[in-house]
Amino acid sequence: MLKNPLEFGSILVTGGSGGLGRALVRNFTAAGYSVWNWDKNQPETVQSGESFVPIDLASAVRVREECKSFAKNFASSGEERRLIGFVHCAGYGGPYHKITEVTLEEWDAIFSINLRSAFQITQALLPILSTQRFGRLIYIASSLSIKGSALSVAYSASKHGLAGFVKSVAAEWGEFGITANAISPGYIETKMGIREDQVDDHRKKILSITPTKTIADPEEIARVASFLLSKDSRYVNGANWAVDGGITAI
């Protein structure tokens, strides 16, 4: 639930059908917001107040078309349809490769979703938000936007780029009442895409390198996003919040 919720309006979420994305959508709709969920995959259950838009965020053409439609929709709507903010949760990790093995296609696939789509959507929404003189932009980065990791060069580079993008947006648009911040989670209790017989070993490794010896629940990350959408976050701008149990502290 949002703390000190702003007047009801709409929030655009990318990647709202996955584990963390579902937690975001649940939190926002429970607070009374209309949520637009842009995702390639349809959620198992569409929440009351949620509008699902099937979209491949790796397609620059498709994203551009949907952005035009979305912006036109809000340009012709009344105050009751006010756009509160944008949460970029969509992300793609890609295969684990040494840098010498990463193909250009893999590199482009990761950057297209993690960074390029964030740029395209932000660019389309800024005229709406600046006219309102209010907006909250939140980007789900990663602990790998703060540190590096072997075998994840493209993913880490894309998330470092996203963190830098956030700072520039914050510096450029803060005077219009728009804030931009990143959230960098560590390990989250979601489907990790590993074989069933490897789950226990994988968890043990994660717990061994996390100072709190815990793995985050998606709801914990969603609550941080909820705060950044609230009035209480007015002076938080250009930050990259590490919500990782202390992984980036060591």
C-alpha positions in Angstrom: 0.0 0.0 0.0 1.3 3.4 -0.9 2.3 5.7 2.0 0.5 9.1 1.8 -0.9 8.1 -1.6 -1.1 10.8 -4.2 -4.4 11.6 -5.9 -5.6 8.6 -7.9 -4.3 8.3 -11.4 -2.5 5.9 -13.6 0.9 4.2 -13.4 2.7 2.5 -16.3 4.6 -0.6 -15.4 6.8 -2.6 -17.8 7.4 -6.3 -17.0 4.4 -6.4 -14.8 3.7 -10.1 -15.4 6.8 -11.5 -13.7 7.5 -12.2 -10.0 8.6 -8.7 -9.0 6.3 -7.1 -11.6 3.3 -8.8 -10.2 4.1 -7.5 -6.7 4.4 -4.0 -8.1 1.0 -4.3 -9.9 -0.7 -5.8 -6.8 0.6 -3.0 -4.5 -0.4 -0.2 -6.9 -3.9 -1.5 -7.8 -4.6 -2.2 -4.1 -3.9 1.5 -3.4 -6.5 2.5 -6.0 -4.4 3.2 -9.0 -5.1 2.2 -12.6 -2.1 0.2 -13.8 -1.0 -0.3 -17.4 1.1 -3.5 -17.6 3.3 -3.7 -20.7 4.7 -7.2 -20.9 5.3 -9.8 -23.5 3.6 -12.4 -21.3 0.1 -12.2 -20.0 -0.2 -12.5 -16.2 -2.0 -15.6 -14.8 -4.6 -13.3 -13.2 -5.3 -9.7 -14.3 -5.9 -7.5 -11.3 -8.9 -5.3 -10.9 -7.6 -1.9 -12.1 -5.0 -3.5 -14.3 -4.9 -3.1 -18.1 -2.6 -5.6 -19.8 -0.9 -4.6 -23.1 1.0 -7.4 -24.9 4.3 -5.9 -26.2 7.7 -7.1 -27.1 10.0 -4.4 -25.5 12.9 -5.7 -27.6 11.2 -4.2 -30.7 12.0 -0.5 -31.0 9.2 -0.1 -33.6 6.6 -1.8 -31.4 7.6 0.3 -28.4 7.5 3.5 -30.4 4.0 2.7 -31.7 2.6 1.9 -28.3 4.2 5.0 -26.8 2.5 7.2 -29.4 -0.9 5.6 -28.6 -0.4 5.9 -24.9 0.7 9.5 -25.1 -2.2 10.4 -27.3 -4.6 8.7 -24.9 -3.4 10.8 -22.0 -3.2 14.0 -24.0 -6.9 13.8 -24.6 -8.0 12.7 -21.2 -9.1 14.6 -18.2 -7.5 15.2 -14.8 -9.0 12.0 -13.5 -6.7 10.1 -15.8 -3.6 11.8 -14.5 -0.4 9.9 -15.1 1.4 9.5 -11.7 4.5 7.7 -12.9 6.4 5.0 -14.7 8.1 1.9 -13.3 10.5 0.1 -15.6 10.6 -3.4 -14.2 11.2 -5.3 -17.5 14.6 -6.9 -17.7 16.5 -9.6 -19.5 19.6 -11.2 -18.1 20.7 -13.2 -21.2 23.1 -16.1 -21.1 26.1 -16.4 -18.8 29.1 -15.9 -21.0 32.7 -14.7 -20.8 33.1 -11.4 -22.7 34.9 -13.2 -25.4 31.9 -15.4 -26.1 29.1 -12.7 -26.0 27.6 -12.3 -29.5 26.5 -8.9 -30.8 22.9 -10.3 -31.0 23.0 -11.2 -27.3 24.4 -7.8 -26.4 21.7 -6.0 -28.4 18.9 -8.2 -27.0 19.9 -7.3 -23.4 20.3 -3.6 -24.0 17.1 -3.3 -26.1 15.0 -4.4 -23.1 17.0 -3.2 -20.2 18.0 0.3 -21.4 16.7 1.2 -24.9 13.0 0.6 -24.0 13.4 2.6 -20.8 14.8 5.5 -22.9 12.0 5.3 -25.5 9.2 5.2 -22.9 10.6 7.9 -20.7 11.1 10.1 -23.8 7.4 9.7 -24.7 6.1 10.3 -21.2 8.2 13.4 -20.3 6.0 15.9 -22.2 2.9 14.6 -20.3 4.6 14.7 -16.9 6.2 18.1 -17.5 2.9 19.6 -18.5 1.4 18.2 -15.2 4.6 19.5 -13.4 4.6 16.2 -11.6 5.9 12.7 -12.2 7.6 9.8 -10.6 10.0 7.7 -12.7 11.3 4.5 -11.2 13.7 2.1 -12.8 14.4 -1.4 -11.5 18.2 -1.8 -11.9 20.2 -4.5 -10.1 23.1 -4.9 -7.6 25.0 -5.3 -10.8 24.4 -1.6 -11.6 26.7 -0.9 -8.6 29.3 -3.7 -9.0 30.5 -6.1 -11.6 30.2 -9.8 -12.0 32.0 -12.4 -14.1 29.9 -13.9 -16.9 27.4 -11.1 -16.8 29.2 -8.3 -18.8 26.3 -7.3 -21.0 23.7 -7.4 -18.2 25.9 -5.5 -15.8 26.8 -2.9 -18.5 23.1 -2.4 -19.3 22.2 -1.9 -15.6 25.1 0.5 -15.1 23.8 2.4 -18.1 20.3 2.5 -16.6 21.7 3.9 -13.4 23.5 6.6 -15.3 20.4 7.3 -17.4 18.4 7.9 -14.1 20.9 10.5 -12.9 20.7 12.4 -16.2 16.9 12.4 -16.2 16.9 13.5 -12.6 19.2 16.4 -13.3 17.4 17.5 -16.5 13.7 17.3 -15.4 13.7 17.9 -11.6 12.6 21.5 -12.1 9.4 20.2 -13.6 8.4 18.3 -10.5 9.6 15.1 -12.0 11.8 12.7 -10.0 13.8 9.8 -11.3 15.3 7.1 -9.2 16.6 3.5 -9.5 16.1 0.5 -7.2 18.8 -2.1 -7.3 17.7 -5.4 -5.8 19.9 -8.2 -4.9 18.5 -11.7 -5.0 14.7 -12.0 -5.0 12.4 -15.0 -4.3 11.2 -15.4 -7.9 11.6 -18.1 -10.6 15.3 -18.2 -11.1 15.4 -20.2 -14.3 17.6 -23.0 -12.9 17.1 -26.8 -12.8 15.0 -28.2 -10.0 18.0 -30.3 -8.7 20.1 -27.1 -8.4 17.8 -25.0 -6.4 19.1 -25.9 -3.0 22.7 -25.4 -3.9 21.9 -22.1 -5.6 20.1 -20.8 -2.5 23.0 -21.8 -0.2 25.4 -19.8 -2.4 23.1 -16.8 -2.4 22.7 -16.9 1.4 26.4 -17.3 1.9 27.2 -14.0 0.1 24.4 -12.0 1.5 25.1 -10.3 4.9 21.5 -10.6 6.1 21.5 -14.3 5.2 18.1 -13.8 3.6 16.6 -13.5 0.1 14.2 -10.7 -0.6 10.5 -11.2 -1.0 9.2 -9.3 -4.1 6.8 -7.4 -1.9 9.7 -5.9 0.0 11.0 -4.4 -3.3 7.5 -3.3 -4.2 7.1 -1.4 -1.0 10.3 0.6 -1.7 8.8 1.5 -5.1 5.6 2.5 -3.4 7.5 4.9 -1.2 9.2 6.4 -4.2 5.8 7.1 -5.8 4.6 8.8 -2.7 4.6 12.5 -1.6 7.1 11.6 1.1 9.7 11.0 -1.6 9.6 14.5 -3.0 13.2 15.3 -2.3 14.6 11.9 -3.4 15.9 12.4 -6.9 18.7 10.8 -8.9 19.3 8.1 -6.3 20.1 4.4 -6.8 18.7 2.6 -3.8 20.5 -0.7 -3.1 17.9 -3.1 -1.7 20.1 -6.1 -1.6 20.6 -7.3 1.9 24.1 -5.7 1.9 25.6 -7.5 -1.0 27.0 -4.3 -2.5 28.3 -3.2 0.9 31.0 -5.8 0.9 
